[in-house]
Amino acid sequence: MEKEKWRKVRTIAFNAMIGSHLDPKKLPKSEEAFMPIENKNKRRVDPAIMEELKREREEALKKINKDKQEE
């Protein structure tokens, strides 16, 4: 039910955009490209990579704080 409402809104918004003064070469070619309702390509980051990024961020913050204290 909720998705059907969003599809109606998307259709109205897409048609309103087509009829306006916007450059037709820069407009999306389909309603799905204009406003995707379902995100089919959800990308998940590997947990190991997330842990490595957190560790690197913590090390960088420690270094920044250490440099600030030395000044």
DRENTORFI-912990 format. One line per 8 residues: number of its first residue (from 1); for each residue y, x, z of C-alpha. Coordinates in pm, 1 decimal. Each point is the difference from the previous one (the first is absolute). Example, Ala and Ser with C-alpha at 12.3 -4.5 7.8 and 13.67 -1.06 7.14 Angstrom:
! DRENTORFI-912990
1	-450.0/1230.0/780.0 | 344.0/137.0/-66.0 $
END
This chain:
! DRENTORFI-912990
1	0.0/0.0/0.0 | 240.9/276.6/97.7 | -74.0/201.3/-314.2 | 56.3/-306.0/-217.6 | 347.0/-43.9/149.7 | 78.5/365.3/-68.6 | -122.8/-38.0/-358.0 | 243.2/-289.0/-51.3 $
9	285.0/202.5/148.9 | -93.4/297.4/-218.0 | -1.1/-215.7/-314.8 | 342.3/-144.9/75.9 | 147.2/340.9/84.7 | -152.7/163.6/-307.9 | 135.5/-270.7/-230.3 | 342.7/19.0/163.9 $
17	2.3/375.5/-52.9 | -95.0/-32.3/-367.3 | 281.7/-245.1/-67.8 | 268.3/209.8/166.8 | 221.4/275.5/-136.0 | -245.5/281.9/80.1 | -109.2/252.0/-262.4 | -329.2/-131.3/-145.6 $
25	-129.4/353.1/-62.7 | 4.9/75.2/372.6 | -163.8/-323.5/114.1 | -363.6/-13.5/108.8 | -225.9/-140.3/-271.3 | -204.8/-229.5/223.6 | 39.5/-204.7/314.8 | -255.7/218.3/176.9 $
33	201.0/313.0/-80.8 | 316.2/-177.1/117.6 | -136.2/-110.5/338.8 | -359.8/86.1/90.2 | -142.2/-251.5/243.7 | -324.1/174.7/81.0 | 2.2/371.5/56.4 | -329.6/92.4/-162.0 $
41	53.4/375.4/12.9 | 34.8/60.8/369.7 | -20.0/371.1/56.6 | -121.1/126.9/329.3 | 72.6/349.7/116.7 | -293.7/197.5/126.2 | 10.8/16.7/383.5 | -57.8/376.9/-9.8 $
49	309.3/43.1/-215.3 | 201.6/-222.4/235.6 | -104.9/210.1/300.2 | 95.6/318.1/-183.5 | 341.2/-143.8/-86.8 | 56.5/-105.9/361.3 | -95.2/345.9/122.9 | 233.3/167.8/-249.2 $
57	283.0/-235.7/94.7 | -49.5/75.0/370.5 | 1.4/375.0/-69.6 | 319.5/-32.5/-203.3 | 168.4/-200.2/277.4 | -104.6/256.5/259.6 | 145.1/278.1/-214.1 | 326.3/-191.4/-48.9 $
65	28.8/-69.6/372.9 | -77.9/362.8/80.2 | 269.5/119.0/-242.8 | 252.4/-239.8/155.9 | -76.8/127.4/350.9 | 44.9/363.2/-109.0 | 349.1/-67.4/-128.7 $
END
